[in-house]
Amino acid sequence: MKTLVIIAHPNLEESNINRILASRLETKTDVTIHKLYEVYPDGNIDVEYEQALLLKYDRIVFQFPFYWYSSPSLLKEWQDKVLTYGWAYGSEGNALHGKEFMIATSTGGPETAYQAGGFNHFSMSELLKPFHATANLTGMRFLPIFTVQGVFRLTEEEISEQADAYVQHVVAAY
């Protein structure tokens, strides 16, 4: 299974967790890492290139830190530009049909903050529903979400364990 991991982190080199998650995946032969903020520092997305890239892969992963209950802005811009009517969705938009789609995200807040009655009042599953809806609209199969929470409190050992779990999650058969 060929997997494309689209990383949307505006400061990946300074990241507490996303940098390590990405570096662990780079060792896998069937996984390609695509760093949006590195490729498009000016925000000018090459739509044709991105669409051609998506066609080469069976599984697409969006990896990002959870900002303001969503993704960083460049990933949203990427979705707006790349997932076009007639290509990704609509009566003739079937380019992504049958592909698998996964979200991998991280939060500064602990897991207890993301649940009914918690600080944020909603679970991560609820807050990530727009991505699930995107998968549905584009004909992709939405896979289980991978979330690392409370990243600012994790020890180096816990970060390493999470990175190992992430690799297994991304390459697993579903």
Contact map, one row per residue, 1 for C-alpha under 8 A:
111000000000000000000000000001000000000000000000000000001110000000000000000000000000000000000000000000000000000000000000000000000000000000000000000000000000000000000000001000
111100000000000000000000000001110000000000000000000000011110000000000000000000000000000000000000000000000000000000000000000000000000000000000000000000000000000000000000000000
111110000000000000000000000001110000000000000000000000001111100000000000000000000000000000000000000000000000000000000000000000000000000000000000000000000000000000000000001000
011111000000000000000000000000111100000000000000000001001111100000000000000000000000000000000000000000000000000000000000000000000000000000000000000000000000000000000000000000
001111100000000000000000000000111100000000000000000000000001111000000000000000000000000000000000000000000000000000000000000000000000000000000000000000000000000000000000000000
000111110000000000000000000000001111000000000000000000000001111000000000000000000000000000000000000000000000000000000000000000000000000000000000000000000000000000000000000000
000011111000000000000000000000001111000000000000000000000000011100000000000000000000000000000000000000000000000000000000000000000000000000000000000000000000000000000000000000
000001111100000000000000000000000011100000000000000000000000011110000011011000000000000000000000000000000000000000000000000000000000000000000000000000000000000000000000000000
000000111111000001000000000000000011100000000000000000000000000110000001000000000000000000000000000000000000000000000000000000000000000000000000000000000000000000000000000000
000000011111000000000000000000000000100000000000000000000000000000000001000000000000000000000000000000000000000000000000000000000000000000000000000000000000000000000000000000
000000001111111000000000000000000000000000000000000000000000000000000000000000000000000000000000000000000000000000000000000000000000000000000000000000000000000000000000000000
000000001111111001100000000000000000000000000000000000000000000000000000000000000000000000000000000000000000000000000000000000000000000000000000000000000000000000000000000000
000000000011111000100000000000000000000000000000000000000000000000000000000000000000000000000000000000000000000000000000000000000000000000000000000000000000000000000000000000
000000000011111100100000000000000000000000000000000000000000000000000000000000000000000000000000000000000000000000000000000000000000000000000000000000000000000000000000000000
000000000011111111100000000000000000000000000000000000000000000000000000000000000000000000000000000000000000000000000000000000000000000000000000000000000000000000000000000000
000000000000011111110000000000000000000000000000000000000000000000000000000000000000000000000000000000000000000000000000000000000000000000000000000000110000000000000000000000
000000000000001111111000000000000000000000000000000000000000000000000000000000000000000000000000000000000100000000000000000000000000000000000000000000100000001000000000000000
000000001001001111111100000000000000000000000000000000000000001110000000000000000000000000000000000000000100000000000000000000000000000000000000000000000000000000000000000000
000000000001111111111110000000000000000000000000000000000000000000000000000000000000000000000000000000000000000000000000000000000000000000000000000000000000000000000000000000
000000000000000111111111000000000000000000000000000000000000000000000000000000000000000000000000000000000000000000000000000000000000000000000000000000000000001100100000000000
000000000000000011111111100000000000000000000000000000000000000000000000000000000000000000000000000000000000000000000000000000000000000000000000000000000000000001100110000000
000000000000000001111111110000001000000000000000000000000000000000000000000000000000000000000000000000000000000000000000000000000000000000000000000000000000000000000000000000
000000000000000000111111111000000000000000000000000000000000000000000000000000000000000000000000000000000000000000000000000000000000000000000000000000000000000000000000000000
000000000000000000011111111100000000000000000000000000000000000000000000000000000000000000000000000000000000000000000000000000000000000000000000000000000000000000110010000000
000000000000000000001111111100101000000000000000000000000000000000000000000000000000000000000000000000000000000000000000000000000000000000000000000000000000000000000010000000
000000000000000000000111111110111000000000000000000000000000000000000000000000000000000000000000000000000000000000000000000000000000000000000000000000000000000000000000000000
000000000000000000000011111110000000000000000000000000000000000000000000000000000000000000000000000000000000000000000000000000000000000000000000000000000000000000000000000000
000000000000000000000001111111100000000000000000000000000000000000000000000000000000000000000000000000000000000000000000000000000000000000000000000000000000000000000000000000
000000000000000000000000011111110000000000000000000000000000000000000000000000000000000000000000000000000000000000000000000000000000000000000000000000000000000000000000000000
111000000000000000000000000111110000000000000000000000000000000000000000000000000000000000000000000000000000000000000000000000000000000000000000000000000000000000000000000000
011110000000000000000000110111111000000000000000000000000000000000000000000000000000000000000000000000000000000000000000000000000000000000000000000000000000000000000000000000
011110000000000000000000010011111100000000000000000000000000000000000000000000000000000000000000000000000000000000000000000000000000000000000000000000000000000000000000000000
000111100000000000000100110000111110000000000000000000000000000000000000000000000000000000000000000000000000000000000000000000000000000000000000000000000000000000000000000000
000111100000000000000000000000011111001000000000000000000000000000000000000000000000000000000000000000000000000000000000000000000000000000000000000000000000000000000000000000
000001111000000000000000000000001111111000000000000000000000000000000000000000000000000000000000000000000000000000000000000000000000000000000000000000000000000000000000000000
000001111000000000000000000000000111111110000000000000000000000000000000011000000000000000000000000000000000000000000000000000000000000000000000000000000000000000000000000000
000000011100000000000000000000000011111110100000000000000000000000000000010000000000000000000000000000000000000000000000000000000000000000000000000000000000000000000000000000
000000000000000000000000000000000011111110000000000000000000000000000000000000000000000000000000000000000000000000000000000000000000000000000000000000000000000000000000000000
000000000000000000000000000000000111111110000000000000000000000000000000000000000000000000000000000000000000000000000000000000000000000000000000000000000000000000000000000000
000000000000000000000000000000000001111111111000000000000000000000000000000000000000000000000000000000000000000000000000000000000000000000000000000000000000000000000000000000
000000000000000000000000000000000001111111110000000000000000000000000000000000000000000000000000000000000000000000000000000000000000000000000000000000000000000000000000000000
000000000000000000000000000000000000000111110000000000000000000000000000000000000000000000000000000000000000000000000000000000000000000000000000000000000000000000000000000000
000000000000000000000000000000000000100111111000000000000000000000000000010000000000000000000000000000000000000000000000000000000000000000000000000000000000000000000000000000
000000000000000000000000000000000000000111111100000000000000000000000000000000000000000000000000000000000000000000000000000000000000000000000000000000000000000000000000000000
000000000000000000000000000000000000000100111110010000000000000000000000000001001000000000000000000000000000000000000000000000000000000000000000000000000000000000000000000000
000000000000000000000000000000000000000000011111110000000000000000000000000000000000000000000000000000000000000000000000000000000000000000000000000000000000000000000000000000
000000000000000000000000000000000000000000001111111000000000000000000000000000001100000000000000000000000000000000000000000000000000000000000000000000000000000000000000000000
000000000000000000000000000000000000000000000111111100000000000000000000000000000100000000000000000000000000000000000000000000000000000000000000000000000000000000000000000000
000000000000000000000000000000000000000000000111111110000000000000000000000000000000000000000000000000000000000000000000000000000000000000000000000000000000000000000000000000
000000000000000000000000000000000000000000001111111111000000000000000000000000000100000000000000000000000000000000000000000000000000000000000000000000000000000000000000000000
000000000000000000000000000000000000000000000011111111100000000000000000000000000110000000000000000000000000000000000000000000000000000000000000000000000000000000000000000000
000000000000000000000000000000000000000000000001111111110000000000000000000000000000000000000000000000000000000000000000000000000000000000000000000000000000000000000000000000
000000000000000000000000000000000000000000000000111111111000000000000000000000000000000000000000000000000000000000000000000000000000000000000000000000000000000000000000000000
000100000000000000000000000000000000000000000000011111111001000000000000000000000000000000000001000000000000000000000000000000000000000000000000000000000000000000000000000000
000000000000000000000000000000000000000000000000001111111100000000000000000000000000000000000011000000000000000000000000000000000000000000000000000000000000000000000000000000
010000000000000000000000000000000000000000000000000111111100000000000000000000000000000000000000000000000000000000000000000000000000000000000000000000000000000000000000000000
111100000000000000000000000000000000000000000000000011111111000000000000000000000000000000000000001000000000000000000000000000000000000000000000000000000000000000000000000000
111100000000000000000000000000000000000000000000000000111111000000000000000000000000000000000000001100000000000000000000000000000000000000000000000000000000000000000000000000
111100000000000000000000000000000000000000000000000000001111100000000000000000000000000000000000001111000000000000000000000000000000000000000000000000000000000000000000000000
001111000000000000000000000000000000000000000000000001001111110000000000000000000000000000000000001111000000000000000000000000000000000000000000000000000000000000000000000000
001111000000000000000000000000000000000000000000000000000011111000000000000000000000000000000000000011110000000000000000000000000000000000000000000000000000000000000000010000
000011110000000000000000000000000000000000000000000000000001111100000000000000000000000000000000000011110000000000000000000000000000000000000000000000000000000000000000000000
000011110000000001000000000000000000000000000000000000000000111110000000000000000000000000000000000000111000000000000000000000000000000000000000000000000000000000000000000000
000000111000000001000000000000000000000000000000000000000000011111000011000000000000000000000000000000011100000000000000000000000000000000000000000000000000000000000000000000
000000011000000001000000000000000000000000000000000000000000001111100011000000000000000000000000000000001110000000000000000000000000000000000000000000000000000000000000000000
000000000000000000000000000000000000000000000000000000000000000111111111000000000000000000000000000000001110000000000000000000000000000000000000000000000000000000000000000000
000000000000000000000000000000000000000000000000000000000000000011111111000000000000000000000000000000000000000000000000000000000000000000000000000000000000000000000000000000
000000000000000000000000000000000000000000000000000000000000000001111110000000000000000000000000000000000000000000000000000000000000000000000000000000000000000000000000000000
000000000000000000000000000000000000000000000000000000000000000001111110000000000000000000000000000000000000000000000000000000110000000000000000000000000000000000000000000000
000000000000000000000000000000000000000000000000000000000000000001111111000000000000000000000000000000000000000000000000000000110000000000000000000000000000000000000000000000
000000010000000000000000000000000000000000000000000000000000000111111111101100000000000000000000000000000000000000000000000000000000000000000000000000000000000000000000000000
000000011100000000000000000000000000000000000000000000000000000111100111111100000000000000000000000000000000000000000000000000000000000000000000000000000000000000000000000000
000000000000000000000000000000000000000000000000000000000000000000000011111110000000000000000000000000000000000000000000000000000000000000000000000000000000000000000000000000
000000010000000000000000000000000001100000100000000000000000000000000001111111000000000000000000000000000000000000000000000000000000000000000000000000000000000000000000000000
000000010000000000000000000000000001000000000000000000000000000000000011111111100000000000000000000000000000000000000000000000000000000000000000000000000000000000000000000000
000000000000000000000000000000000000000000000000000000000000000000000011111111110000000000000000000000000000000000000000000000000000000000000000000000000000000000000000000000
000000000000000000000000000000000000000000000000000000000000000000000000111111111000000000000000000000000000000000000000000000000000000000000000000000000000000000000000000000
000000000000000000000000000000000000000000001000000000000000000000000000011111111110000000000000000000000000000000000000000000000000000000000000000000000000000000000000000000
000000000000000000000000000000000000000000000000000000000000000000000000001111111110000000000000000000000000000000000000000000000000000000000000000000000000000000000000000000
000000000000000000000000000000000000000000000000000000000000000000000000000111111111000000000000000000000000000000000000000000000000000000000000000000000000000000000000000000
000000000000000000000000000000000000000000001010000000000000000000000000000011111111000000000000000000000000000000000000000000000000000000000000000000000000000000000000000000
000000000000000000000000000000000000000000000011011000000000000000000000000001111111000000000000000000000000000000000000000000000000000000000000000000000000000000000000000000
000000000000000000000000000000000000000000000000001000000000000000000000000001111111101110000000000000000000000000000000000000000000000000000000000000000000000000000000000000
000000000000000000000000000000000000000000000000000000000000000000000000000000011111111110001000000000000000000000000000000000000000000000000000000000000000000000000000000000
000000000000000000000000000000000000000000000000000000000000000000000000000000000011111111001000000000000000000000000000000000000000000000000000000000000000000000000000000000
000000000000000000000000000000000000000000000000000000000000000000000000000000000001111111111100000000000000000000000000000000000000000000000000000000000000000000000000000000
000000000000000000000000000000000000000000000000000000000000000000000000000000000011111111011110000000000000000000000000000000000000000000000000000000000000000000000000000000
000000000000000000000000000000000000000000000000000000000000000000000000000000000011111111001111000000000000000000000000000000000000000001000000000000000000000000000000000000
000000000000000000000000000000000000000000000000000000000000000000000000000000000011111111111110000000000000000000000000000000000000000011100000000000000000000000000000000000
000000000000000000000000000000000000000000000000000000000000000000000000000000000000111111111100000000000000000000000000000000000000000000000000000000000000000000000000000000
000000000000000000000000000000000000000000000000000000000000000000000000000000000000010011111100000000000000000000000000000000000000000000000000000000000000000000000000000000
000000000000000000000000000000000000000000000000000000000000000000000000000000000000011011111100000000000000000000000000000000000000000000000000000000000000000000000000000000
000000000000000000000000000000000000000000000000000000000000000000000000000000000001111111111110000000000000000000000000000000000000000001000000000000000000000000000000000000
000000000000000000000000000000000000000000000000000000000000000000000000000000000000011111111111100000000000000000000000000000000000000001100000000000000000000000000000000000
000000000000000000000000000000000000000000000000000000100000000000000000000000000000001110001111100000000000000000000000000000000000000000000000000000000000000000000000000000
000000000000000000000000000000000000000000000000000001100000000000000000000000000000000100000111111000000000000000000000000000000000000001110000000000000000000000000000000000
000000000000000000000000000000000000000000000000000000000000000000000000000000000000000000000111111000000000000000000000000000000000000001110000000000000000000000000000000000
000000000000000000000000000000000000000000000000000000000000000000000000000000000000000000000001111100000000000000000000000000000000000000111000000000000000000000000000000000
000000000000000000000000000000000000000000000000000000001111000000000000000000000000000000000001111110000000000000000000000000000000000000111000000000000000000000000000000000
000000000000000000000000000000000000000000000000000000000111000000000000000000000000000000000000011111000000000000000000000000000000000000011110000000000000000000000000000000
000000000000000000000000000000000000000000000000000000000011110000000000000000000000000000000000001111100000000000000000000000000000001000011110000000000000000000000000000000
000000000000000000000000000000000000000000000000000000000011110000000000000000000000000000000000000111110000000000000000000000000000000000000111110000000000000000000000000000
000000000000000000000000000000000000000000000000000000000000111000000000000000000000000000000000000011111000000000000000000000000010000000000011110000000000000000000000000000
000000000000000000000000000000000000000000000000000000000000111100000000000000000000000000000000000001111100000000000000000000000000000000000000111000000000000000000000000000
000000000000000000000000000000000000000000000000000000000000001111000000000000000000000000000000000000111110000000000000000000000000000000000000111100000000000000000000000000
000000000000000011000000000000000000000000000000000000000000000111000000000000000000000000000000000000011111000000000000000000000000000000000000001111100000000000000000000000
000000000000000000000000000000000000000000000000000000000000000011000000000000000000000000000000000000001111110000000000000000000000000000000000001111100000000000000000000000
000000000000000000000000000000000000000000000000000000000000000000000000000000000000000000000000000000000111110000000000000000000000000000000000000011110000000000000000000000
000000000000000000000000000000000000000000000000000000000000000000000000000000000000000000000000000000000011111011000000000000000000000000000000000011100000000000000000000000
000000000000000000000000000000000000000000000000000000000000000000000000000000000000000000000000000000000011111111000000000000000000000000000000000011100000000000000000000000
000000000000000000000000000000000000000000000000000000000000000000000000000000000000000000000000000000000000111111100000000000000000000000000000000011000000000000000000000000
000000000000000000000000000000000000000000000000000000000000000000000000000000000000000000000000000000000000011111100110000000000000000000000000000000000000000000000000000000
000000000000000000000000000000000000000000000000000000000000000000000000000000000000000000000000000000000000111111100111100000000000000000000000000000000000000000000000000000
000000000000000000000000000000000000000000000000000000000000000000000000000000000000000000000000000000000000111111110111111100000000000000000000000000000000000000000000000000
000000000000000000000000000000000000000000000000000000000000000000000000000000000000000000000000000000000000001111111111111100000000000000000000000000000000000000000000000000
000000000000000000000000000000000000000000000000000000000000000000000000000000000000000000000000000000000000000001111101111000000000000000000000000000000000000000000000000000
000000000000000000000000000000000000000000000000000000000000000000000000000000000000000000000000000000000000000000111111110000000000000000000000000000000000000000000000000000
000000000000000000000000000000000000000000000000000000000000000000000000000000000000000000000000000000000000000111111111110000000000000000000000000000000000000000000000000000
000000000000000000000000000000000000000000000000000000000000000000000000000000000000000000000000000000000000000111101111100000000000000000000000000000000000000000000000000000
000000000000000000000000000000000000000000000000000000000000000000000000000000000000000000000000000000000000000011111111111000000000000000000000000000000000000000000000000000
000000000000000000000000000000000000000000000000000000000000000000000000000000000000000000000000000000000000000011111111111000000000000000000000000000000000000000000000000000
000000000000000000000000000000000000000000000000000000000000000000000000000000000000000000000000000000000000000001111101111101100000000000000000000000000000000000000000000000
000000000000000000000000000000000000000000000000000000000000000000000000000000000000000000000000000000000000000001110001111111100000000000000000000000000000000000000000000000
000000000000000000000000000000000000000000000000000000000000000000000000000000000000000000000000000000000000000001100000011111110000000000000000000000000000000000000000000000
000000000000000000000000000000000000000000000000000000000000000000000000000000000000000000000000000000000000000000000000001111111000000000000000100000000000000000000000000000
000000000000000000000000000000000000000000000000000000000000000000000000000000000000000000000000000000000000000000000000011111111000000000000000000000000000000000000000000000
000000000000000000000000000000000000000000000000000000000000000000001100000000000000000000000000000000000000000000000000011111111100000000000000000000000000000000000000000000
000000000000000000000000000000000000000000000000000000000000000000001100000000000000000000000000000000000000000000000000000111111111000000000000000000000000000000000000000000
000000000000000000000000000000000000000000000000000000000000000000000000000000000000000000000000000000000000000000000000000011111111100000000000000000000000000000000000000000
000000000000000000000000000000000000000000000000000000000000000000000000000000000000000000000000000000000000000000000000000000111111110000000000000000000000000000000000000000
000000000000000000000000000000000000000000000000000000000000000000000000000000000000000000000000000000100000000000000000000000011111111000000000000000000000000000000000000000
000000000000000000000000000000000000000000000000000000000000000000000000000000000000000000000000000000000000000000000000000000011111111100000100000000000000000000000000000000
000000000000000000000000000000000000000000000000000000000000000000000000000000000000000000000000000000000000000000000000000000001111111110000000000000000000000000000000000000
000000000000000000000000000000000000000000000000000000000000000000000000000000000000000000000000000000000000000000000000000000000111111111000000000000000000000000000000000000
000000000000000000000000000000000000000000000000000000000000000000000000000000000000000000000000000010000000000000000000000000000011111111111100000000000000000000000000000000
000000000000000000000000000000000000000000000000000000000000000000000000000000000000000000000000000000000000000000000000000000000001111111111100000000000000000000000000000000
000000000000000000000000000000000000000000000000000000000000000000000000000000000000000010000000000000000000000000000000000000000000111111110000000000000000000000000000000000
000000000000000000000000000000000000000000000000000000000000000000000000000000000000000110001101100000000000000000000000000000000000011111110000000000000000000000000000000000
000000000000000000000000000000000000000000000000000000000000000000000000000000000000000010000101111000000000000000000000000000000000001111111000000000000000000000000000000000
000000000000000000000000000000000000000000000000000000000000000000000000000000000000000000000001111110000000000000000000000000000000001111111100000000000000000000000000000000
000000000000000000000000000000000000000000000000000000000000000000000000000000000000000000000000011110000000000000000000000000000000001100111110000000000000000000000000000000
000000000000000000000000000000000000000000000000000000000000000000000000000000000000000000000000000111000000000000000000000000000001001100011111000000000000000000000000000000
000000000000000000000000000000000000000000000000000000000000000000000000000000000000000000000000000111100000000000000000000000000000000000001111100000000000000000000000000001
000000000000000000000000000000000000000000000000000000000000000000000000000000000000000000000000000001100000000000000000000000000000000000000111110000000000000000000000000000
000000000000000000000000000000000000000000000000000000000000000000000000000000000000000000000000000001111000000000000000000010000000000000000011111000000000000000000000000000
000000000000000000000000000000000000000000000000000000000000000000000000000000000000000000000000000001111000000000000000000000000000000000000001111100000000000000000100100000
000000000000000000000000000000000000000000000000000000000000000000000000000000000000000000000000000000011110000000000000000000000000000000000000111110000000000000000000000000
000000000000000000000000000000000000000000000000000000000000000000000000000000000000000000000000000000001110000000000000000000000000000000000000011111100000000001000000000000
000000000000000000000000000000000000000000000000000000000000000000000000000000000000000000000000000000000111111000000000000000000000000000000000001111100000000000000000000000
000000000000000000000000000000000000000000000000000000000000000000000000000000000000000000000000000000000111111000000000000000000000000000000000000111111100000000000000000000
000000000000000110000000000000000000000000000000000000000000000000000000000000000000000000000000000000000111110000000000000000000000000000000000000111111100000000000000000000
000000000000000100000000000000000000000000000000000000000000000000000000000000000000000000000000000000000001000000000000000000000000000000000000000001111100000000000000000000
000000000000000000000000000000000000000000000000000000000000000000000000000000000000000000000000000000000000000000000000000000000000000000000000000001111110000000000000000000
000000000000000000000000000000000000000000000000000000000000000000000000000000000000000000000000000000000000000000000000000000000000000000000000000001111111111000000000000000
000000000000000000000000000000000000000000000000000000000000000000000000000000000000000000000000000000000000000000000000000000000000000000000000000000001111111000000000000000
000000000000000000000000000000000000000000000000000000000000000000000000000000000000000000000000000000000000000000000000000000000000000000000000000000000111111100000000000000
000000000000000000000000000000000000000000000000000000000000000000000000000000000000000000000000000000000000000000000000000000000000000000000000000000000111111110000000000000
000000000000000000000000000000000000000000000000000000000000000000000000000000000000000000000000000000000000000000000000000000000000000000000000000000000111111111000000000000
000000000000000010010000000000000000000000000000000000000000000000000000000000000000000000000000000000000000000000000000000000000000000000000000000000000111111111100000000000
000000000000000000010000000000000000000000000000000000000000000000000000000000000000000000000000000000000000000000000000000000000000000000000000000000000001111111110000000000
000000000000000000000000000000000000000000000000000000000000000000000000000000000000000000000000000000000000000000000000000000000000000000000000000000000000111111111000000000
000000000000000000001000000000000000000000000000000000000000000000000000000000000000000000000000000000000000000000000000000000000000000000000000000100000000011111111100000000
000000000000000000011001000000000000000000000000000000000000000000000000000000000000000000000000000000000000000000000000000000000000000000000000000000000000001111111110000000
000000000000000000000001000000000000000000000000000000000000000000000000000000000000000000000000000000000000000000000000000000000000000000000000000000000000000111111111000000
000000000000000000000000000000000000000000000000000000000000000000000000000000000000000000000000000000000000000000000000000000000000000000000000000000000000000011111111100000
000000000000000000001000000000000000000000000000000000000000000000000000000000000000000000000000000000000000000000000000000000000000000000000000010000000000000001111111110000
000000000000000000001001100000000000000000000000000000000000000000000000000000000000000000000000000000000000000000000000000000000000000000000000000000000000000000111111111000
000000000000000000000000000000000000000000000000000000000000000000000000000000000000000000000000000000000000000000000000000000000000000000000000000000000000000000011111111100
000000000000000000000000000000000000000000000000000000000000000000000000000000000000000000000000000000000000000000000000000000000000000000000000010000000000000000001111111100
000000000000000000000000000000000000000000000000000000000000100000000000000000000000000000000000000000000000000000000000000000000000000000000000000000000000000000000111111100
101000000000000000000000000000000000000000000000000000000000000000000000000000000000000000000000000000000000000000000000000000000000000000000000000000000000000000000011111110
000000000000000000000000000000000000000000000000000000000000000000000000000000000000000000000000000000000000000000000000000000000000000000000000000000000000000000000001111111
000000000000000000000000000000000000000000000000000000000000000000000000000000000000000000000000000000000000000000000000000000000000000000000000000000000000000000000000001111
000000000000000000000000000000000000000000000000000000000000000000000000000000000000000000000000000000000000000000000000000000000000000000000010000000000000000000000000000111
